[in-house]
Amino acid sequence: MISTAAKPGQPAGDTGRALPRITLVTPSYEQATFLDATIQSVVDQAYPSLEYFVYDGGSTDGSVEVIRARANVIDFWQSQPDGGQSAAISSGWARASGEILAWLNSDDQLTPGALGRVGQLFLDHPETDLIYGRMDLVDPGGRVLGTIGEPFRRRTMLLSRNVIPQPAAFVRRNALGRVGPLDESLHYVMDLDLWLRLAADRRPLYVPETFARAIVHGATKTLGGRDAMSAERQRVRLRHAKGPERLMIRLQPVASLIYHRLPPGARRAIDGARPRRARADRING
């Protein structure tokens, strides 16, 4: 375990006010292939009021060596068995001193200048607790497969898809005191649960700018655990549903079963009528 001193400085925003301190946590497990690029995307932000933690779950694939080589730009890191992704993020947020919190998975990256833009947005919108932008889905070679992220609609979040791409989302720390922390019992859709809790308190702010990119690859957790993810998403949606929404959510597995029994041509026609959903499904399951 290594901990380095926090970076000094509190830069001024465009308005002359101090930009907020941002704490970013990278949870990781057996992702040495992508981890260095993730860390580099954070370093390249050059955001002087950044606190950056890396929580590795005890990887044996060379991840520790990658982290050690970057220890001078990481404020705290550890590598040991943990309670999973949600627990690692919660541990980092509990240690955080930043006013703004986020997490960046070890196969995701920030786009250039994203943190500077986010810091300014939080200055400009003190009434907002959750700010998010768009995220590109890319293959391991960097080719863009699609882009997700769109204006917030609670009904869409409950009945269709998560419109808030997690790597492009940032939360005001004091909001967690009102809505509660990340649910550590969730392993796939802890972000959906948190976004819905935050949105019930204050409406999120969507900015049509790309803040992050996610690498779509065969070892992606959501691609390897679709059934478990679908079941967990169903539980979370029912947790937040009201009235007739609950019945609609319960009927969705039946609709999905019917869809998958349709001829390929019919499924393609349906997919063509919902391109955003088809793109989002690549990463959201």
C-alpha positions, -999 to +999 in steps of 0.1 A: +000+000+000+013+034-009+000+069+000+015+101-014+008+136-003-022+154-018-015+178-046-015+214-035-034+242-052-069+255-056-071+269-091-095+297-101-123+291-125-133+314-154-153+335-129-123+340-106-139+316-080-119+286-068-126+254-087-139+226-065-116+198-054-124+166-073-118+131-058-116+104-085-115+067-076-104+039-099-115+005-088-096-023-106-091-060-107-070-080-133-071-051-158-034-045-163-039-043-201-060-011-198-050+004-164-020+025-175-041+043-201-068+050-176-043+065-152-027+085-180-060+100-190-064+113-154-028+126-153-033+144-186-062+164-171-037+186-153-065+196-129-045+210-099-072+204-074-075+167-080-073+138-055-068+105-072-071+070-056-066+035-071-082+005-053-070-028-068-088-060-056-056-080-053-047-085-090-020-110-100-018-099-137+008-072-133-016-044-122+004-038-091+035-031-111+015-007-133+003+012-102+037+013-086+052+028-117+026+056-114+027+060-077+040+096-079+008+108-095-016+088-073-026+102-039-034+068-024-035+032-037-038-003-023-039-038-037-057-064-016-089-085-016-120-063-011-157-066-012-160-058-049-163-027-071-189-009-050-171-015-018-138-002-033-155+030-045-172+035-012-138+031+006-123+057-017-152+081-012-150+077+026-113+087+024-120+116+000-115+153+008-130+165-025-162+184-029-170+165-061-168+127-063-166+103-092-152+069-102-134+058-134-131+021-140-098+007-151-109+002-187-124+036-191-107+070-198-114+107-194-113+129-225-089+158-226-100+187-204-130+169-190-122+177-153-116+214-160-150+216-177-167+197-149-152+218-122-164+250-139-199+235-144-202+228-107-192+264-100-218+277-124-246+254-111-245+254-073-280+241-073-270+209-091-257+177-074-252+154-104-236+166-136-230+143-166-220+143-202-216+118-230-194+088-233-179+072-264-178+034-267-146+024-284-129-009-294-095-017-280-080-001-311-097+032-304-124+030-331-156+047-319-185+023-319-211+047-306-219+074-281-243+073-251-256+100-228-288+120-233-310+144-213-324+129-180-358+113-181-369+093-151-393+072-170-366+062-195-342+053-167-368+031-151-384+014-182-358+015-209-321+024-204-297+043-182-292+076-200-264+087-176-230+071-186-212+064-153-176+074-164-190+108-175-209+115-143-198+135-113-216+140-079-215+167-053-202+150-021-227+166+003-256+152-017-247+117-004-255+129+031-291+134+019-297+104-004-273+079+011-240+063-001-234+038-029-253+005-023-224-019-018-248-049-022-250-040-059-223-052-083-236-041-117-261-012-115-250+007-084-248+037-106-284+034-118-296+032-082-275+062-071-286+083-101-323+076-094-319+085-057-301+118-066-326+126-092-355+122-068-339+149-047-326+173-074-327+170-112-294+161-128-277+184-153-269+169-187-242+186-208-240+175-245-202+172-243-181+140-243-163+136-210-152+099-212-147+069-233-152+032-224-134+003-240-157-025-252-138-058-249-145-094-241-135-092-205-160-064-197-179-073-165-212-063-180-206-085-211-196-115-189-225-113-165-256-103-185-280-126-167-269-114-132-269-078-144-304-080-158-317-095-125-300-068-105-313-041-128-348-055-124-345-053-086-333-017-087-360-006-111-387-021-089-371-004-059-377+030-074-409+023-093-443+038-084-478+026-091-483+012-127-445+014-133-441-017-112-463-038-135-446-025-166-412-034-152-424-069-142-437-075-177-404-065-194-388-100-191-418-115-210-414-088-237-377-096-239-384-133-242-408-126-271-383-104-288-355-130-287-379-156-303-387-133-332-370-140-366-337-121-371-353-098-396-380-087-372-354-081-344-333-060-368-363-039-376-370-033-339-334-025-333-334+000-361-362+019-345-343+022-313-306+030-322-297+046-289-309+016-270-289-008-292-258+012-287-263+015-249-269-022-246-233-029-257-221-016-224-252-016-202-262-051-208 
